[in-house]
C-alpha cells in the first residue's frame, strides 16, 4: 500500500522534532527565504534540522501547502506543529520566541 502525500508529510513532521520544508538543501538553498530560515535555525542552536527539499519532490511541494494551508515555502514544524514561514521565523527570532520554542529540542538534535 502506498502512502499518500499527506500521510508522508504527517509522518515527517511528527517523526522529527524540527522539520523545515525548503527549496534546496541547507548547504545549497535555492531561494533567499529558505537560506534565511536555515540561518535562523542555526542561530537558535539547531545545527542539523531535518530538511525536506521540496524541489526534489513535486508532490511534497504541492502537498505541504495544503497540509498547513500555507501557500509559501519554507515552512517550519516543531514537534509536529506548524510554526510558520520565513517572515514569521524572522519575527519570532527577533522577539526571542523561537529560541524559547527550540530550547528544549537542542539536546535531541
LINWOVEN-V756045 format. One line per field, one symbol per residue. phi: phi as a letter, one per 30 degrees, with the letter a starting at -180 (. if undefined). Layout:
# LINWOVEN-V756045
phi = ???
This chain:
# LINWOVEN-V756045
phi = .dddeddddedddddbdbbcdbcjbedbdcadddddddddddddjcdbddcbddddbeddedddddechbdcbdbcbbhicdclcdddeddddddiddeddcedceddd
